[in-house]
Amino acid sequence: MTRWTLRLRLTALYGGLFVLAGALVLAVTYLLVRQSLESITDPGRDSSDLASLRASAAVSGNVDEVVAQVQAQQQALQDTALESLLTQGAVALLVVGAVAAAGGWLVTGRALRPLNAITRTARRIARGGGARGLHERIALSGPDDEVKRLADTFDDMLEQLDRSFDGQRRFVANASHELRTPLALNRALVELAVTEAGASEETRRLGTALLAVNQRHERLIDGLLTLADSEHAVTDRSPVDLASLATHVVEQAAADAAQAGVKVRLGPLPPAATSGDPILLERLTQNLVENAIRHNAPGGWLSVSTAPGDGTVSLVVANTGPAVPADEVEVLFQPFRRLGDRRAGPDRGFGLGLSIVRAVARAHDGDATAVPRPGGGLTVTVTLPARRP
């Protein structure tokens, strides 16, 4: 039920109660007036005027005719009075009903205003569209009634959620930073041992294997850091053209695609201007292209294109590869979830690629979706708000 529907229903209820009360008052008034008029014009009641009229009519010999005329006039006056009462009462009732409906509309609008504020805030936080995300509060002012207590309870819940999410992000970021130092030290020591002049062939092979493992761990740490950073709403934004960004990323990945035997199809790439964090958006594009290369087949292809829309811009990356069941596509966007990747070695994925893509897109008020291709592979579409001129 929308707020307008609820407001209309409350207004109708408010006006209906007034009309019902007015109709009841009108009915009671009608009965009382009719009873009073009947008592006044009762034919059995021999008033002094009627007695004198009878005496005068007795002289002329037209008693029954004169009395009948008088009673007819009294009945006409009674009917006219009752009809006037009903007509004027109905008009007054309609006026009172219209005034009650207008007053009900204003009263219900004022009463529902705090609830509307709570709904708007909750919707912004749920959609991730708030500038401060979970840091935003309702902070409802006014008397300490049921609505304000509801808003305060909602603020307390947001405070606990905010602390919980901030704690998780800080833990991931701190742990990732702490792990970077020993990994960098290990890489330096292994490279030094491998490049020594007197190093044996066995030592060089072992050093190369250790460097590959170390590189894999570094990619995992970088992925965790990017995922933690991208879960924040981006507030400091710069102009970014997705077409130029895609061209740059594809040029950098051309060597890896050629080594994997994957043909790159670039275009169409019309200008797709958006705004956001250029580093995060570049990482988003890199992850899409790297996934398209990694989860492909020799002799396959990948295509990168952009498309402007109605207030949005899109980046579309499609590739050939293994068939993906339609009901398992959403699993690919969950962290550390992979489908059919059984490879060993440094090229094996962690299941963070598409998770980072969706997190970055939603941090920019957009989204990322994927659909399986009929011949195998995926088509991933990232939709972002277009930059306003």
C-alpha positions in Angstrom: 0.0 0.0 0.0 1.4 3.3 -1.1 1.4 6.4 1.2 -1.2 8.1 -1.1 -3.5 5.1 -0.9 -3.2 5.0 2.9 -3.8 8.8 3.1 -6.9 8.5 0.9 -8.3 5.7 3.0 -7.8 7.6 6.2 -9.3 10.7 4.7 -12.3 8.8 3.5 -12.7 7.2 6.9 -12.4 10.6 8.6 -14.9 12.3 6.3 -17.2 9.3 6.4 -17.4 9.4 10.2 -18.3 13.1 10.1 -21.0 12.5 7.4 -22.4 9.5 9.4 -22.6 11.6 12.6 -24.2 14.5 10.7 -26.7 12.1 9.1 -27.6 10.8 12.5 -28.1 14.3 13.9 -30.2 15.2 10.9 -32.4 12.1 11.3 -32.9 12.8 15.1 -33.7 16.4 14.4 -36.2 15.5 11.7 -38.0 13.1 14.0 -38.2 15.6 16.8 -39.4 18.4 14.6 -42.1 16.2 13.0 -43.3 15.1 16.4 -43.5 18.7 17.5 -45.4 19.8 14.4 -47.8 16.9 14.8 -48.5 17.7 18.3 -49.2 21.4 17.3 -51.4 20.5 14.4 -53.2 17.6 16.1 -56.8 17.6 14.8 -58.0 16.3 18.1 -56.6 19.3 19.9 -59.4 22.0 20.2 -57.4 25.2 20.5 -59.1 28.5 21.4 -58.6 29.8 17.8 -60.2 26.6 16.4 -63.1 26.9 18.8 -63.8 30.5 17.9 -63.6 29.5 14.2 -66.1 26.8 14.8 -68.4 29.3 16.5 -68.1 31.7 13.7 -68.7 29.0 11.1 -71.7 27.7 13.0 -73.5 31.0 12.3 -72.9 30.7 8.5 -73.6 27.0 8.4 -70.2 25.9 6.8 -68.5 24.4 9.8 -67.1 21.2 8.2 -65.8 23.0 5.1 -64.0 25.7 7.1 -62.4 23.1 9.5 -61.3 21.0 6.5 -59.6 24.0 4.9 -57.8 24.9 8.1 -56.5 21.4 8.6 -55.3 21.2 5.0 -53.4 24.5 5.5 -51.8 23.1 8.7 -50.8 19.9 6.9 -49.3 21.9 4.0 -47.3 24.1 6.5 -46.1 20.9 8.2 -45.0 19.3 4.9 -43.2 22.5 3.8 -41.4 22.8 7.1 -40.2 19.2 7.0 -39.2 19.4 3.4 -37.2 22.6 4.1 -35.6 20.9 7.0 -34.5 17.9 4.9 -33.2 20.1 2.0 -31.3 22.5 4.1 -30.0 19.8 6.3 -28.8 17.8 3.3 -27.0 20.8 1.9 -25.4 21.5 5.3 -24.5 17.8 5.6 -22.7 17.9 2.2 -20.8 21.1 3.2 -19.8 19.5 6.5 -18.7 16.4 4.7 -16.5 18.4 2.2 -15.0 20.3 5.1 -14.4 17.1 7.0 -12.7 15.5 4.0 -10.4 18.5 3.5 -9.6 18.6 7.2 -9.0 14.8 7.2 -6.6 15.2 4.2 -4.6 17.8 6.1 -4.7 15.9 9.4 -3.7 12.5 7.9 -0.9 14.2 5.8 0.5 15.7 8.9 0.1 12.5 10.9 1.8 10.4 8.1 4.7 12.8 7.6 7.0 11.1 10.2 6.2 7.7 8.7 7.0 8.9 5.2 10.4 10.2 6.5 11.1 6.8 8.1 10.1 5.0 4.8 12.3 7.3 2.6 15.3 6.9 4.9 14.9 3.1 5.0 14.5 2.9 1.2 17.7 5.0 0.6 19.7 2.8 3.0 18.3 -0.4 1.6 19.2 0.6 -2.0 22.6 1.9 -1.0 21.6 5.3 -2.5 22.2 7.3 0.7 25.4 9.4 0.6 26.4 8.1 3.9 25.0 4.7 3.7 24.4 3.2 7.1 25.8 6.3 8.7 22.5 8.1 7.9 20.0 8.5 10.7 16.3 9.4 10.8 16.7 11.7 13.8 13.0 12.4 14.0 12.0 15.4 16.1 8.7 16.0 17.8 6.7 14.7 20.8 7.7 11.4 22.4 4.9 9.4 20.9 4.8 5.9 19.3 6.1 7.2 15.9 9.1 8.9 17.5 9.9 5.8 19.6 9.7 3.7 16.4 12.2 6.1 14.6 14.5 6.0 17.6 14.5 2.2 17.7 15.2 2.2 13.9 18.2 4.6 14.6 19.5 2.3 17.3 19.3 -0.7 14.9 21.2 1.3 12.2 23.8 2.3 14.8 24.5 -1.4 15.7 24.5 -2.4 12.0 26.9 0.4 11.2 29.3 -0.6 13.9 29.1 -4.2 12.8 29.9 -3.5 9.2 32.6 -1.0 10.0 34.2 -3.5 12.3 34.2 -6.1 9.6 35.6 -3.7 7.0 38.3 -2.5 9.3 39.3 -6.1 10.2 39.6 -7.1 6.5 41.5 -3.9 5.6 43.9 -4.2 8.6 44.4 -7.9 8.1 45.1 -7.4 4.4 47.6 -4.6 5.1 49.3 -6.6 7.8 49.7 -9.5 5.4 51.1 -7.4 2.6 54.4 -6.7 4.5 55.5 -10.3 5.0 54.4 -11.2 1.5 56.5 -8.3 0.1 59.5 -9.4 2.2 59.1 -13.0 1.1 59.0 -11.9 -2.6 62.2 -9.8 -2.1 64.1 -12.7 -0.4 63.0 -15.2 -3.0 63.9 -12.9 -5.9 67.3 -12.2 -4.3 68.0 -16.0 -3.9 66.9 -16.7 -7.5 69.0 -14.0 -9.0 72.2 -14.8 -7.2 75.0 -15.8 -9.6 75.8 -19.1 -7.7 72.2 -20.3 -7.4 71.6 -23.8 -8.6 69.0 -24.9 -11.1 67.0 -26.6 -8.3 67.0 -23.4 -6.3 65.9 -21.4 -9.3 63.0 -23.8 -9.9 62.0 -23.7 -6.2 62.2 -19.9 -6.2 60.0 -19.6 -9.3 57.4 -21.8 -7.7 57.5 -19.8 -4.5 57.2 -16.6 -6.4 54.1 -17.9 -8.2 52.5 -18.9 -4.8 53.5 -15.5 -3.4 51.9 -13.7 -6.3 48.7 -15.7 -5.9 48.6 -14.6 -2.2 49.2 -11.0 -3.2 46.3 -11.1 -5.7 44.1 -12.5 -2.9 45.1 -9.7 -0.6 44.5 -7.1 -3.3 41.1 -8.6 -4.0 40.1 -8.5 -0.3 41.2 -4.9 0.0 39.3 -3.8 -3.1 36.2 -5.7 -1.9 36.4 -4.0 1.5 36.8 -0.5 -0.1 34.1 -1.0 -2.7 31.4 -1.7 -0.1 31.5 2.0 0.9 29.3 4.4 -1.0 31.5 6.5 -3.3 31.1 10.2 -2.4 34.1 11.8 -4.0 33.5 11.3 -7.8 35.3 12.3 -10.9 34.2 12.2 -14.6 34.9 8.8 -16.2 34.3 7.6 -19.7 33.6 3.9 -19.7 34.5 3.6 -23.4 38.0 5.1 -22.9 38.4 3.0 -19.8 37.5 -0.2 -21.6 39.9 0.6 -24.5 42.7 1.1 -22.1 42.1 -2.1 -20.1 41.7 -4.2 -23.3 45.1 -2.9 -24.6 46.7 -3.9 -21.3 45.2 -7.4 -21.4 45.9 -8.0 -25.1 49.1 -10.0 -24.4 47.3 -12.3 -21.9 44.4 -12.9 -24.3 46.9 -13.8 -27.1 48.7 -16.2 -24.8 45.4 -17.9 -23.9 44.4 -18.1 -27.5 41.4 -15.8 -27.0 40.4 -13.3 -29.7 39.3 -9.8 -28.4 36.5 -8.0 -30.1 36.4 -4.3 -29.2 33.3 -2.3 -29.9 31.0 -0.7 -30.5 32.2 1.8 -28.0 30.1 5.0 -28.1 30.9 7.6 -25.3 29.6 6.4 -22.0 30.1 9.2 -19.5 29.6 8.5 -15.8 31.1 9.7 -12.6 32.8 7.8 -9.8 36.1 6.6 -8.5 38.4 6.0 -11.6 40.6 3.4 -9.8 37.6 1.3 -8.7 35.9 1.5 -12.1 39.2 0.5 -13.8 39.4 -2.5 -11.4 35.8 -3.4 -12.3 36.7 -3.4 -16.0 39.9 -5.3 -15.4 38.1 -8.0 -13.5 35.5 -8.4 -16.2 38.2 -8.7 -18.9 40.4 -11.0 -16.9 37.5 -13.3 -16.0 36.5 -13.4 -19.7 40.0 -14.5 -20.6 40.5 -17.0 -17.7 37.1 -18.7 -18.1 37.3 -19.1 -21.8 38.4 -21.8 -24.3 41.3 -21.9 -26.8 40.1 -20.4 -30.0 37.3 -18.5 -28.2 36.6 -14.8 -28.1 35.5 -12.0 -25.8 33.8 -8.8 -26.7 33.8 -5.4 -24.8 31.2 -2.8 -25.6 29.5 0.2 -24.1 26.0 1.6 -24.6 24.3 4.8 -23.5 20.7 4.5 -22.1 18.0 6.6 -20.6 19.9 8.2 -17.8 22.3 5.3 -17.6 25.4 3.9 -19.3 26.3 0.3 -19.7 29.5 -1.7 -20.0 28.9 -5.2 -21.6 31.6 -7.9 -21.6 30.7 -11.2 -23.3 32.8 -14.3 -23.8 32.7 -17.9 -25.0 33.5 -20.7 -22.6 31.9 -23.5 -20.5 28.2 -23.6 -20.2 26.8 -22.0 -17.0 23.4 -23.1 -15.7 21.0 -20.2 -15.5 20.0 -21.0 -11.9 23.7 -20.8 -10.8 24.6 -17.4 -12.3 23.9 -15.5 -9.1 26.3 -17.8 -7.2 29.2 -16.3 -9.3 28.6 -12.9 -7.6 29.2 -14.3 -4.1 32.7 -14.1 -2.7 34.8 -17.2 -2.9 32.3 -19.1 -5.0 33.4 -20.6 -8.3 31.8 -22.9 -10.8 33.8 -25.6 -12.6 37.2 -24.0 -11.8 39.3 -27.0 -10.9 42.7 -25.7 -12.1 45.7 -25.6 -9.8 48.5 -23.1 -9.9 48.8 -19.3 -9.7 46.1 -18.7 -12.5 43.4 -20.3 -10.4 40.8 -17.8 -9.4 39.6 -17.0 -5.9 35.9 -16.3 -6.7 36.3 -12.6 -6.0 36.2 -11.2 -9.5 32.5 -10.8 -10.0 31.9 -10.1 -6.3 34.2 -7.0 -6.7 32.4 -6.0 -9.9 29.0 -6.0 -8.3 30.3 -4.3 -5.1 31.9 -1.5 -7.1 28.9 -1.1 -9.3 26.5 -0.8 -6.4 28.9 1.6 -4.6 28.4 3.8 -7.7 24.5 3.5 -7.5 24.5 1.0 -10.3 24.4 -2.8 -10.6 25.9 -5.8 -12.3 24.0 -8.7 -13.9 24.9 -11.7 -15.9 23.1 -14.1 -18.3 24.5 -17.3 -19.8 25.1 -17.4 -23.5 23.4 -20.2 -25.5 26.7 -21.6 -26.8 28.5 -21.3 -23.4 30.1 -18.4 -21.5 28.5 -15.4 -20.0 27.3 -11.9 -20.9 28.0 -9.5 -18.0 26.3 -6.1 -18.0 27.3 -3.3 -15.7 24.8 -0.4 -15.5 25.8 2.9 -13.9 24.1 6.3 -13.7 25.0 8.6 -16.6 27.0 11.8 -15.7 24.9 14.9 -15.8 26.1 17.6 -18.1 
